[in-house]
Amino acid sequence: MCRADVQGRTERRSGRLQTAAALSYDRLMEAAAITRQPETPPTTPRPGGMLHRFANPGRFLRLSGAVLPWLAAAALGLTATGLVWGLLFAPADWQQGDAVRIMYVHVPAAWLASAGYVALAACSVASLVWRHPLADLAAVEIGPVGASFTALCLATGSLWGRPMWGAWWVWDARLTSVLVLFFLYLGHIALVRAFDEPERGYRAGAILALVGLVNLPVIKFSVDWWNTLHQPASISFTSAPTMYVGMLWPLGLAALGYTLGFAAIVLARTRAAVMERRIRGLLMARAEQTP
Amino acid sequence: MKVFLALLGRELRLSLRHGADTLAALLFFFLAVSLFPLAIGPGPEMLGRIAPGIIWVCALLAALLPLDRLFGADFEDGSLDLLLLSGQPAAAIALAKAVAHWLTTGLPLLAGAAPLAVMLRRPPEAIPALLGGLLPGTMTLSLLGTLGAAIVLGARRGGVLLPLLVLPLATPVLIFGAAAADTVAGGLSARPHLLLLAAVLAAALPLCPLAAGAGLRAAVE
């Protein structure tokens, strides 16, 4: 059976189910072919707080499908505006000259690398504490995206370091701790995919993600604790930024665009993961029915 | 506490009866260290200068070797389920395993480090700082290794995955340990680095068994 066909059926099936408002959460989960805990009796769960409302894959697909195009368009628009402004029109630095323009690519990537890990850890908490099925899937999908942003941060940092410091790489505290972050992402990616039962991979990955959280304060404060070649932060919550406002605007736009882009990619990947699970469930059910 | 000691005794007896497995890590340590003079030349200035780094990296790698089987045999034959049913918290089981790993791997590595440092032409007055760093360092490595071993339990190719997870977490230990061993040669005090190493150990001591215990629970569930 071709993939689009199965997907179409799944969509139609869930569409029919949406109209039947009386259907309970468990039935819907069953229809979505996500049978997590077959031994639990089919009780009608409490209407639940915000957290569990979004555990319903059907509702998640509907909402995320509505939000995703807007999110992606805003992300592309803001990133493009910020980067074009920064790379072409923003003033050059009085010391660094045009090399400072790498900042508009490098700094948002670095922020997103750390913020992505925070998101991964948040999903891991939801996965360990509430056994939230969507948090499991989201954690698996955040890994490669966060690793890509970290790789982008390291690569652009290396390109920036060559003209400024005269070396592609120096082993100072900031660079080393970001490299460790990259390895933590890679370890998480490898770990969650290394188990035959996906459930087991989610648990192990969640524990690893929470253990790796100790690295984030080290990254943040590495430039303050050690005497590093990497410059300390120019922007903070508690004081005015030490940066010309004509550079701050494109940087802010690019950072916002990166953030929305990160969210859009993760959302799209999580949607794909939910659909994959549905398809696998449907194929398994069909395989069981055929004698 | 009684169960904890009984478990520790069982681990030690097991490693005593499989003596060859226990000594393999130490042998690896000796062999890997003795490759360096062959590879970079026997000049005493160069060797003595980088000896702490060689010993630290090789000790780190050697401590990883027995981790694969730390929980593996118990997991396969079902003793791990029984251990977790023994009434002890899972974290206590993990801590007992970590202590056993340190006694059977960390302590021999510590004992082997001194003669190896002499063979690498390290000045004798710089050796106490190296050993002083290795003492809390190997303890932290045992704790981190137990954590990694518990997480990868039941994975395909867990043995390959394990170093990928443990080595990034072990970088602070390596940095402070090698720095402590290095400062003495430059005439500085090793104290701040040793205190930082002890701080890392103090943080790992409660946290690693907790996380490892969660990993064990997830593995048998």
Interface residues (C-beta under 8 A of the other chain):
Chain A: L128 T176 V180 F183 L184 L186 G187 A190 L191 A194 F195 D196 R200 G201 R203 A204 I207 L208 L210 V211 G212 V214 N215 V218
Chain B: L147 I151 V152 G154 A155 R156 R157 G158 L161 L164 L165 L167 P168 L169 T171 P172 A203 L207 A211 A214 G215 A218 A219
